[in-house]
Amino acid sequence: MINNLFNQLIITITPFLPRWIVWKIAGRYVAGETSAKALAVVRQLNDKGYSATVDILGEHTNSKSEAAEITHEYMNIYDEISKQQLDCNISIKPSHIGQDISNEILQTNLDKLLLKAEETNNFLRIDMENSTVTDNTISLYKSCRKKYKNVGTVFQAYLYRTQTDLEQLSQNGSFNFRLCKGIYKEPAAIAIQRRRKINSNFLKLLRFAFEKGIYVGIATHDLALLESAYALISELNVSTDKFEFQVLYGVPMSGWLKKHLKNNFNVRVYIPFGIDWYAYSIRRLKENPNIAGYILKNLFRR
């Protein structure tokens, strides 16, 4: 009880703490501010048997030049991944490379990235942001899918519409998507609010993907949900080349990562980095206040 109150207090005051203290608490979730540091983390994870995906932190760019700069940085990362022979792809938020400016700028930047991904024999995942851009993101993915094979997207289990979206996409053959619960605050009219029902829909969507032979990245840190996913994989005898497990860098998994590897299941770690680490770190800490309390207590014991 006291620990819970302390942890919640830490989360409340965290936005008002000096950035160096926030970094002490939240640095475990972010692989530094530069691509060099992020790829060094990728190398360490690859050596332990894990795949990776990297993401430059930030979103909602509002200038053509800034979107172009982010796109160029991602292209350089593709080259560096190839040069270092890393097992790593890239995940991007459409709003980071021009979605808020114009569809033309967004598509131009995406084409550059997908061509670079093809050139370096790599892959690009288009992340899903909040519900205001769901239609646009799916339309964008459909357009890219017609021209490129090395592209995937993301669907959120808490949205009521997701089953229909998957059914429609599957009519044009198999594809590649990450399945997550969804982190954006959405109204009850369009999104399931209760955890148990979200989990139930997650498993329903996962079953659909498995039965249709659609490649799915199973992205969850919910241990009970992982147990159910394992049972579903066993029930349907799903081939290991039809799925992977995905986790956020730094999130404790109670031994599940090693369990995945022991079962010869691929595990991909989502590795965020960049100068915009602060807002991301605050979100992660709100999701896991125990870590904030533990680290801060130890920090002041030194």
C-alpha positions, 0 to 999 in steps of 0.5 A, spaced: 500 500 500 505 504 502 509 502 496 503 503 491 502 510 494 510 512 493 510 510 486 504 514 484 507 520 487 513 519 483 509 519 477 505 525 479 511 529 480 516 526 474 514 531 469 516 537 474 523 533 475 530 535 472 531 532 465 537 528 468 533 525 474 528 523 469 533 520 464 536 516 471 529 513 472 527 512 464 533 511 460 532 503 460 526 504 455 530 509 450 537 507 447 540 514 447 539 520 443 543 517 436 542 512 431 549 510 433 547 508 440 541 505 438 544 500 433 550 498 438 544 496 442 541 492 436 548 489 436 548 487 443 540 484 442 542 480 436 548 477 439 543 474 445 538 472 439 533 477 439 531 481 432 530 488 433 526 494 430 528 501 431 524 508 431 526 515 431 522 518 437 518 524 435 511 525 431 507 530 428 512 534 424 509 540 421 514 542 416 517 539 409 524 540 411 523 537 418 520 531 415 525 530 409 530 530 414 527 525 418 526 521 412 534 522 410 536 519 417 532 513 416 535 512 410 542 512 413 540 507 418 538 502 413 545 503 410 548 502 416 544 496 418 546 493 412 553 495 413 553 492 420 549 486 418 544 487 423 538 483 424 533 489 424 528 493 421 525 500 421 518 502 424 515 509 422 510 514 425 506 517 418 506 523 422 513 524 423 514 524 416 509 528 413 502 526 414 500 532 418 503 536 412 500 533 406 499 526 403 503 527 397 509 529 402 508 523 406 507 518 400 514 521 397 517 520 403 515 513 404 517 511 397 524 513 398 524 509 405 521 503 401 526 503 395 531 504 400 529 498 404 528 494 398 535 496 396 538 494 402 534 487 403 530 490 409 523 492 411 519 498 413 513 497 418 508 503 418 505 504 425 498 506 427 497 512 431 490 515 434 483 513 431 483 520 427 488 517 422 486 510 422 483 510 415 488 514 412 494 510 415 490 503 412 489 507 405 496 509 405 498 501 407 494 499 401 497 503 396 504 501 398 502 494 398 501 494 391 508 497 389 512 494 395 513 487 398 517 489 404 512 493 408 507 492 414 503 496 418 499 495 425 492 494 428 490 495 435 485 490 438 481 495 442 478 498 436 471 495 434 473 496 427 479 492 427 476 485 425 473 488 419 479 492 417 483 485 417 478 481 413 478 486 408 485 486 407 486 479 407 481 479 401 487 481 397 492 475 400 497 475 406 500 481 409 504 483 415 502 486 421 503 488 428 497 486 433 497 490 439 492 492 444 492 500 443 495 505 447 491 512 445 485 514 449 479 513 445 472 514 446 468 508 448 464 509 442 469 506 437 474 502 442 473 497 447 475 500 454 475 494 459 482 490 459 478 483 459 474 484 453 480 487 449 484 481 451 478 477 448 478 481 442 486 480 441 485 473 441 480 473 436 484 477 431 490 473 433 486 466 431 483 470 425 491 471 422 493 464 424 487 461 420 488 466 414 496 465 414 497 472 415 504 474 418 503 477 425 507 480 430 504 479 437 506 485 441 504 485 448 507 485 455 501 482 458 503 475 461 496 472 461 495 474 454 502 471 452 499 464 455 493 464 451 497 466 445 502 460 446 495 455 447 493 458 440 499 457 437 499 450 440 492 448 438 493 451 431 500 448 430 502 455 427 509 454 423 514 459 427 515 462 420 508 465 421 509 470 427 514 473 432 513 476 439 514 483 439 516 487 446 518 494 448 526 495 449 527 495 457 520 493 459 520 487 464 518 480 462 519 475 467 523 470 463 518 470 457 523 473 453 528 467 454 522 462 454 520 465 447 527 463 444 527 456 448 521 455 444 525 457 437 520 463 437 523 469 434 523 475 438 523 482 436 525 488 440 522 495 439 528 500 440 526 507 440 531 513 440 532 520 439 532 527 442 525 527 443 526 521 449 522 525 454 515 525 452 516 517 451 519 516 457 514 519 461 508 515 458 512 508 459 513 510 467 506 512 467 504 505 465 509 502 470 510 506 476 513 500 480 520 502 476 520 509 477 519 508 485 524 503 485 530 507 481 528 513 484 529 510 491 536 507 489 538 514 486 537 517 493 540 512 497 547 513 493 
